[in-house]
Amino acid sequence: MNFTLKVWRQKPGEKGKIVTYDAKEISSDASFLEMLDIVNERLVIEGEEAIAFDHDCREGICGMCGCVVNGYAHGHQEGTTLCQLHMRAFEDGSVIYVEPWRSRAFPVLKDLVVDRSAFDAIITAGGYISIRTGSAPDGNAIAVSKETADAAMDVAECIGCGACVAACPNASAMLFTSAKISQLALLPQGQPERMTRAQRMVRAMEVAGFGACTNHGECEAACPKEIKLDNIARLNREFIGASVKKQA
Amino acid sequence: MANNMTFLETSVGKKVLMAATGFIIFGFVVVHILGNLQLFLGPEALNQYAAFLQASGPIKWTVRIVLAASVLAHIVSAVMVTLQNWRARPQKYAVKRYQETTYAARTMWLGGPIIGLFVVYHLLHFTTGHCHPVKAGFIPDSNGVINVYNNVIFGFQDTVASGVYIFTMVLIGLHLYHGLWSMMQSVGLNHPKYNHWRKAFAVLFALLIATAGISLPVSVLLGLVTPV
């Protein structure tokens, strides 16, 4: 298959621009990232600098990869990370726009690579439980119902890729933050720090420069792990509850 | 890592305020439009209702103050959230496609200010009479008394004025279609069992209020209600 790529190229500290590349004789079974690899091999041979993009596991579980492809975060396929999107999902001969996540909180480092430290700051603020480390706790020492465990597991699927921010018209990080708050708020282990967690994570999110949630639902549509919008309502509930009880 | 941002300094807090004040304004709009639908019951009903409202002194002023404060808080929080959202993406996408969002949701930032301007016009039109299109001030009826029933009809006989109302009612419908569902999300009211009712509630009230609002000028323009 052949494609015309319109790729965002940006050197550190400089303004970026869209550059056009040909991707020729690509296997329909190549993943999107493999297609970029093939283009890069040619660019290197021709003495050009390779297109920088983030990737790691290439099996859709690590959260490293991700670009906005033709206007969709991780491409148009539902519930799929960019590494799991294959070229057969595109029309032969089509033009494909490849851009980095766009957010003030995610500055472009180079080409398609963005700095997602803002997510780390949100996690550092409260996305954990404080426990005594040591020998492994007894299995089943803390009873968790199947329903609760399932609900917590659904949000724990979040891989922190940042597609929610990229897809949101406001570049809001509410889906990510709500997933992380929900995951711990649902489980008994998360209860002792529940109030401080909501307070601190929301504020860390605000400070990082993300936009606000105006309930468009784009994040839910783009999320490769299909995290639900309901979690944002839970975040709001948790934050209101914590604010009323004045625990910070 | 905790910082000392107050509740209202966070966007989550501002959205809660926007939802709460929006709900108050929505409640007023429902009562206001139900009251004015008495136009269809004839001059006596509407004029008596208007006299009853005017006679309610302190209650009237309490409602006005609460409403004005709500509108102000609604606007301030909306402006601040919108500016935060515009700042959050300095570099736009060359190509961006949306999958879930609606026209209503995407135009809240524009619809809001237009509705705000309409409220100013609406007050100058029917409350103070400064913008009454027939002539400055209200026209007395055959008994020399200024009456609300006639004011409404003369006001809507002007096609431009009626057009402004009809257009704004459509915008209010769009605003409510997104806002009524959105406010529940913002204050954390959700439950998997009842979530589908939230959108249904928003659609129903958006349609009811827009239709009721449009029915008044349209009926006057069609000559279905006439002055006394």
Contacts between the chains, C-beta under 8 A, distances in Angstrom:
chain1	res1	chain2	res2	distance
A	6	B	94	7.2
A	8	B	94	7.6
A	16	B	91	7.9
A	18	B	94	5.7
A	68	B	93	6.1
A	68	B	95	7.8
A	68	B	96	7.3
A	70	B	95	5.9
A	70	B	97	6.9
A	71	B	93	6.5
A	71	B	95	4.2
A	71	B	96	4.5
A	71	B	97	3.4
A	72	B	97	5.8
A	72	B	99	7.5
A	76	B	97	7.9
A	97	B	94	5.8
A	97	B	95	4.3
A	99	B	93	5.7
A	99	B	94	6.2
A	99	B	95	7.3
A	102	B	89	5.3
A	102	B	91	5.4
A	102	B	92	7.0
A	102	B	93	5.6
A	103	B	88	6.3
A	103	B	89	5.9
A	104	B	87	6.4
A	104	B	88	5.3
A	104	B	89	6.5
A	104	B	90	5.6
A	105	B	88	7.2
A	108	B	91	7.8
A	121	B	1	7.4
A	124	B	1	5.9
A	125	B	1	4.0
A	125	B	2	7.3
A	126	B	1	7.4
A	169	B	85	7.5
A	169	B	98	7.2
A	169	B	101	6.6
A	169	B	106	7.0
A	170	B	84	7.9
A	170	B	85	3.7
A	170	B	88	5.7
A	170	B	89	7.5
A	171	B	85	7.5
A	171	B	88	4.0
A	171	B	89	4.3
A	172	B	11	7.9
A	172	B	85	7.4
A	172	B	88	7.0
A	196	B	2	7.4
A	199	B	2	6.6
A	200	B	1	5.7
A	200	B	2	4.7
A	202	B	10	5.7
A	202	B	12	5.5
A	203	B	2	6.6
A	203	B	3	5.2
A	203	B	5	5.0
A	203	B	10	6.4
A	204	B	1	5.8
A	204	B	3	7.9
A	206	B	5	6.2
A	206	B	9	7.5
A	206	B	10	5.0
A	206	B	11	6.2
A	207	B	3	6.3
A	207	B	5	7.5
A	209	B	87	7.4
A	209	B	88	6.4
A	210	B	88	5.7
A	211	B	11	7.5
A	211	B	84	5.9
A	211	B	85	4.0
A	211	B	87	7.7
A	211	B	88	3.3
A	211	B	89	7.1
A	212	B	11	3.4
A	212	B	12	7.7
A	212	B	14	7.1
A	212	B	15	6.3
A	212	B	81	4.6
A	212	B	84	5.6
A	212	B	85	5.7
A	213	B	11	7.3
A	213	B	12	7.8
A	213	B	15	6.9
A	213	B	185	8.0
A	213	B	186	7.8
A	214	B	15	7.9
A	214	B	81	7.2
A	214	B	85	6.9
A	214	B	105	6.7
A	214	B	108	6.8
A	214	B	182	7.0
A	215	B	105	6.8
A	215	B	178	7.3
A	215	B	181	7.2
A	215	B	182	4.2
A	215	B	185	5.1
A	215	B	186	7.3
A	216	B	98	7.5
A	216	B	100	6.4
A	216	B	101	3.8
A	216	B	102	8.0
A	216	B	105	5.2
A	216	B	106	7.6
A	217	B	100	3.6
A	217	B	101	6.2
A	218	B	98	6.0
A	218	B	99	6.5
A	218	B	100	5.4
A	218	B	101	5.6
A	220	B	100	6.6
A	221	B	99	4.0
A	221	B	100	4.5
A	222	B	99	7.4
A	229	B	185	7.4
A	230	B	190	5.5
A	230	B	192	6.8
A	230	B	195	7.2
A	232	B	185	6.6
A	233	B	184	7.7
A	233	B	185	5.1
A	233	B	188	4.9
A	233	B	189	6.9
A	233	B	190	3.8
A	234	B	188	6.7
A	234	B	190	7.7
A	235	B	12	7.3
A	235	B	188	7.8
A	236	B	12	6.0
A	236	B	15	7.4
A	236	B	16	7.0
A	236	B	185	7.1
A	236	B	186	5.9
A	236	B	187	6.3
A	236	B	188	4.0
A	237	B	187	7.8
A	237	B	188	3.0
A	238	B	188	7.7
A	239	B	10	7.5
A	239	B	12	5.0
A	239	B	13	7.7
A	240	B	16	6.2
A	240	B	187	6.8
A	240	B	188	6.1
A	243	B	7	4.7
A	243	B	13	7.2
A	248	B	2	5.6
